[in-house]
Amino acid sequence: MLVLHAADIERGGWVLDPFVLLPLLLAAGLYLRGFARLHGARGNRGAGLRAASFAAGILAILGALATPLEGEAERSLSMHMTQHLLLASVATPLLLA
């Protein structure tokens, strides 16, 4: 498997790139902070579903950019396009929902 950056750590095909992981962790942390502020005191029926949708979007991005799919995408056009589909057709709607 090819290493993308000098700072990458490769474990069993998973690429733990800090340029991918840190922004995802930051986004998830900021979302959780805002969620706790807005919905901590009062209940909102749709809030849990929206939070689950956001978490699924973050996981879809992680699946596209940190799994062995990332390494295969460098060698195969079909895997590269699978990444595009995950990011554009799965992750984006989930994050926006």
Secondary structure, 3 states (H helix, E strand, C coil): CCCCCCCCEEECCEEECHHHHHHHHHHHHHHHHHHHHHHCCCCCCCHHHHHHHHHHHHHHHHHHHCCHHHHHHCCCHHHHHHHHHHHHHHHHHHHHC
